[in-house]
Amino acid sequence: QVQLVESGGGLVQPGGSLRLSCVASRSISIIYVMGWYRQAPGKQRELVANINSGGSTNYADSVKGRFSISRDDPKNTVYLQMNSLKPEDTAVYYCNAYNTYTRNKYWGQGTQVTVSS
């Protein structure tokens, strides 16, 4: 079992930046793929980015070149640096931990990101 706590959301103007953090309650090294998902009102939850234990990353086309995911395993933390934010990035952002051994998925409670002038 892994508990995930996100932070760093808020209100930002278009073109601005935010950094989201997700702290896990236990070690995330080796067997966890860490990811960020988002869900806008009336839409399905979608993958934003993920990163495996080797540091390989994967991004949604809509955020490539603007967002960057990273992980700090000694701190049990994953980050999402979001630059050049657009109104369409407005959503609740969720941290996800996927155990590649048990195939269990764990979710954080979500943090709201609002991009508006």
C-alpha positions in Angstrom: 0.0 0.0 0.0 1.3 3.5 -0.9 -0.2 6.8 0.1 0.4 9.7 -2.2 0.1 13.4 -1.3 0.2 16.0 -4.0 0.9 19.7 -3.6 1.8 22.8 -5.7 -1.4 23.4 -7.5 -3.1 26.8 -7.7 -4.2 29.7 -9.9 -1.7 30.9 -12.6 -2.0 33.2 -15.6 -1.6 31.9 -19.1 2.1 31.5 -19.9 3.0 31.0 -16.3 4.6 28.1 -14.5 3.8 25.7 -11.6 5.7 22.8 -10.1 3.6 19.9 -8.7 5.1 17.6 -6.1 3.9 14.1 -5.0 5.4 12.5 -1.9 4.9 8.8 -1.4 4.6 7.1 2.0 7.1 4.5 1.1 10.0 3.9 -1.2 9.1 4.2 -4.9 12.4 3.0 -6.2 12.9 0.1 -8.6 9.3 -1.3 -9.0 7.2 1.8 -9.3 6.3 3.7 -12.4 5.3 7.2 -11.3 2.9 9.3 -13.2 0.7 12.4 -13.4 -2.8 12.3 -14.7 -5.3 15.1 -15.0 -9.1 15.4 -15.3 -10.9 18.4 -16.5 -14.6 19.0 -15.8 -16.7 16.7 -18.0 -13.7 14.9 -19.4 -12.0 11.6 -18.7 -8.9 11.3 -16.7 -5.9 11.3 -19.0 -2.2 10.6 -18.7 0.0 13.7 -18.6 3.4 12.1 -18.1 5.1 9.2 -16.4 8.6 8.1 -15.5 10.0 4.6 -14.7 12.6 3.6 -12.3 15.3 4.0 -15.0 14.3 7.6 -15.7 12.6 7.0 -19.0 9.7 9.4 -19.6 6.6 9.5 -21.6 4.4 12.6 -22.3 1.0 13.3 -23.7 1.4 15.1 -27.0 -0.5 18.2 -25.6 2.3 18.8 -23.0 5.5 17.8 -24.9 8.0 20.6 -24.7 6.2 22.4 -21.9 6.0 19.9 -19.0 8.8 17.9 -17.4 8.5 15.0 -15.0 11.2 13.9 -12.7 11.7 11.8 -9.6 13.8 11.9 -6.5 13.8 8.3 -5.2 15.7 9.0 -1.9 12.9 11.5 -1.1 10.1 9.3 -2.4 9.0 12.2 -4.5 8.0 12.9 -8.1 7.7 16.3 -9.6 5.8 17.8 -12.6 7.3 21.1 -13.8 4.7 22.9 -15.9 5.8 25.8 -18.1 3.9 27.9 -20.7 0.7 27.0 -19.1 -2.5 27.3 -21.2 -6.2 27.6 -20.1 -6.7 24.1 -21.5 -4.3 22.8 -18.9 -6.9 23.6 -16.2 -7.8 20.4 -14.4 -7.4 18.4 -11.2 -3.9 16.7 -11.4 -3.5 13.3 -9.8 -0.3 11.5 -8.8 -0.2 7.8 -9.6 2.1 5.0 -8.6 2.1 1.8 -10.5 3.7 -1.3 -9.0 5.1 -3.2 -11.9 5.4 -6.4 -9.8 1.9 -6.6 -8.3 0.3 -4.4 -11.0 -1.5 -2.4 -8.3 -2.2 1.3 -8.9 -2.4 4.0 -6.2 -3.7 7.5 -6.5 -3.3 10.7 -4.7 -6.2 13.0 -3.7 -5.5 15.4 -6.5 -4.5 19.1 -6.7 -6.4 21.8 -8.7 -4.5 23.7 -11.4 -6.4 26.6 -12.9 -4.9 28.7 -15.7 -6.8 31.9 -16.2 -6.2 35.6 -16.6 
